[in-house]
Structures are given as structure tokens and as C-alpha cells.
Amino acid sequence: YAKHSRAQEAATMQALGDTRCTAVIRHSCGQTARGAAEAVIRGGFRSVEFTLSIPNAIGLIADFSKRPGLVIGAGTILTVEQAEAVVSAGAHFIVCPCLELSVVEWCRDNNVVCMAGVYTPSEMWAAHKAGAHVAKLFPGAMAGPGFVRAVKGPMPFLKIVPTTGVTFDSCADYIEAGAWGVGFTGVLFDPEDMAKKRFDRIEARAKEYSAKVRAPKPHPSYLAPQPDPFQWSKL
């Protein structure tokens, strides 16, 4: 498998932080997934996550990861073997739907950016200690911006990215509350638009969503390095 360098790791984190939003694609047809990815990229998205439930997801990751200016993630990663396969194919970052420590630790040891699926503050802290770069708040709709704001109070060093349930109306609120970014799923890829391959509608929606999520000023916790108690403990 391909191990990332520290420079690649840093570049991926920089790109994700700059773009603030990831389009998360999960579909039963590989060609439809490809068309949807092309549409959101035309609409301004620079980060796209292909879940392993897509037929030939590895091929899509390999294709899109070669394109300059894009950050491509592999989603629904649950095992180290899957992580090795998608990184070998070219994935820039890995996303887990839950806190699978074996995957988080593998990513840490191989300089691969990892978004670990978490829900509670305890899970976020456990993921952070294990080496996860980002806390993927899943499902995001169950928590809300107020939850992100509350967690960031005592743990401002966390980079929280809510997914599933983040909407056009709420995306900027999450950023203002302290989210590092957001993941858009079904709200971006309307099921009827996907079924009828109405990619022009998805592109138009992507333009609106990406512009709105990038509008708020950066949260204060991301403007300066934050004290990290876990780093203190290793001194």
C-alpha cells in the first residue's frame, strides 16, 4: 500500500480546512455516482467522498484523485485492509462511520488523514487520543450546532465535521458554532435527481451550498493553535 508523507498529510488537512465542505456520495450505480461527482465539482466542491458501497468505488477514487485541485476521500472504511486498498488507489483521506481504533491507528502510523465517526464527547476524545485528525459527528442532525458549540468549549482543539442531516439552512450555523467543516449527503444528492440523472440540478445546488458554507468568518479556535492536553501528557 502507499504510505503518505508528512507533507501530503499536511496538504490534505490544509485543503480540507480551506474548502470547509465535502460532498458524500453513496449510490448503487457507479456511473450515476461519477456523474454526481462531476456535477458537484462543477458546482464548486473541491472535496468529494466516495463510499465503498458504490460499485467500483476504488476505480472512482483512483480516477478523481489524479485530478489536480481535488481532495478525494474514501468512506465507510471499517477495516485496515479497506484502508490499505483505498490509499493504494489514491485516496487522500479516510472516513469511518464509527470509532474503529484499528483504522485510526493505522492512519496515524501512515500519515493518512482520518475522519473518525463519533457522537459523544467521550468518543471524540478517544478518537483524538488515538490519532484521528477529525471528529466526524455522525449523525449530525441528531446533535445540531448547539452541541458543536458546547463540545468546543472545553475541547477547542477538536476539529469537528458534522455529516448526515446538515442542510442548506443549517450549514453556516454549524461553521459559526465551531465546526471545522461539514459533509453534505442526501440533501445535496436529491434521490429523484440522482434517479433521473438530473446533474444540472445537483450542480446548481452545489454552487449554493458551497458558497453558503464558506461565507462565515473562521471560528476563533482555528485562528491560532489550541492547547492540547493529550500533547501535554506526552511531554
N, C-alpha and C positions, 0 to 999 in steps of 0.2 A: 504494500500500500504506500501511498505518497504521504510523507510526513510534511507538515507545514513548517516554514521557518518562523522565527520570531517576527521578522519584518512582515511576512504575509499575515500573521495573526494580528499585528497592529494595524495593518492596512485595512483588513476586514472590519475591525472594530471602528476604525475611523469612518469608513464608508457607511456602515450601518447607523452610526451616530449622526452622520450628516443627513442621510436620507429620511430617517425617522419612521418610515413605513415599509412594511413587507407585504406583498401580495401572496397569500397562501392558497395554492391550487390543489384541490382534491377532486378527482373526477374518474369515472370508469372508462373513459375513452382517451387514449393518448393523443390523438390528433386534435380533439377538442381542447385538451389541456395546452397543447402547443399554441393553438390559435388564441386562447385566452391569455397566455403569457405574452405573446406578441402584442396583443391589444393593450395590456396594462403598461407594457414598456413604451409603446407609442404614447400612452397617456401620461407618462412622466415617472413611472415607478422605476427604480434602479435596483431594488431588491425583490427577488422572487423565490419563493419556497415551493419546491415540488415534493409532495408527499409520496412515500413509497407505495401507496395504494394505487397510484396511477400506473397503468400498463406502460412498460418501458420507461419508467421514471429515470433509471440510470442513464438511458440514452438522451433524455431531455436535459438532464444535469450536465452530461458531457458536452452537449451541443451549446447550451446557453452559457456555460461557464467559460467558454472560449471567447465570448464577445466582450470587447473592452468596455469598461464603464459600468458593468453589471456586477452585482453580488448575488450569487446563487446558493440557496440553502437546500438541504435535504431534510424533509420532515418525516415524522412518525418513526424515528430511529429508536429502537428498543434494545439492540444488542451491539456488542463490539464488532461482530462480523459485518453487520449492516453498516456501521460507521466506517470500517475499513473500506468497504466496497464503494460507498459514495464519495469518500475522499479520494480514492484512487481514480474515480470517474471525473473528479474536478470540483466537487462541492467546496465552497468557501466556508460554509458554516453548517452546523448540525443542530437540529431541533428535536427534542424529545417531548412527548405528550405528558410525561410524568418524570419523577425523580429517579432515574436509573443510574445509580452511582458508578457502575462499571463503565458506562459510556462517558459519564462526566470525567472520570479519572483518566480514561484513555485519551479523551480530547485534551485534557490538561497536559498529559505527558507528551503529546504530539503537536502541541501548539495550534490546535484546531478550535476555532471559536464554537462554543456550545451554549445554546439556549435550553436550559433545563426546565421542564414543565413542573410548576409548583403552584400551590394555592395559599398555604398558610405562612405566616412569618417564620415559623419553625422550619418549614421546608425550604424557604428562601435562604435562611441562614445555613442550613445543612448543605444546600447546593453550592453556596458561596464558599464554604469551608472546603468542599471537595474540589473546587477549582472552576465551577461554572462561571462563564463570563457574564451571562444574562439570566435573569429570572423571568421565565415565560409564565405570566399569570394566566392560568387556564383552569376553567373558563372565565374570561374576563368579565363577561356580562353579569356574572353572579356577584362580583365584588363592587365594581364601579369606581369612579375617580376618587371618591372619598376614602376608599380603602387604600388606594395607592398613596394618597397624601398621608394617611395615618402611619403606614409602614415606613415611609421615607423619613418620618420624624426621628425615630430612634436609630434607623439604619440608612442614613443618607448616601452611603457608599454603594447601595444596591442599584443595579440597572434593571428596571422592571419594564417588561413589554407585555401588556395585556393582548390577548387574542381571543377570537370567537366571541361575538357579541358586541365588539366595538363597531359603532355606527358613524355615519357622517355627522350626526348631531352631537355625538359624544367624543369624537376623536381628539379635538382640540382641548376639551376639558381634561382628558387623561394627560396630555402633554403638560398642561398648566399645573396639574396636580403633582407632577414629578415623574411621569412615565418617560423612559428613555426613548421609547418608540411604541408603535402599535402594529398589530398584524390584522389585516383585513381578510376575511374568509368569504362566507356566503353572501354578505351584503354587497360585496364588490362583484362577485360572480353570480348574478341572479340565475337561479336554476332554469327558468324559461329562456333567458338569453343564451345560456350555455346549450340547452337542448336544441334551440333553433339556430345556433351559431351566429347570433347577432353580436358580433365582436365590436361593431361600431358603438353600440350602447355601452359595452364594457369599457371601451377606450374613453368615451365621454365621461363615464362615472369615475374612471381612474384619474382623469385630469382634475375633477372637482375634489376628490378625496385627497390626492397628494398635495394639492395646493393648500387645502384647509389644515392638514396636519403639520405642515411646515410653517404656517403663519405665526404661531405663538413664539414669544421670545424663549430662549433656552431657560430651563429651570435652574435656579441658583446652585443646586447641588452638582450641576455638570459644568459650571464655570470655573471651578477650582478643585484640586484634589481633595477628597474627603478622607478623614481619619478612618482607618480600618482596624478594628480591634483584633481581627484574626492576624493581620500583619504584625501588630504589636507582640502578639503571643509567640511569634517565631523569632523575635529579636534576641 
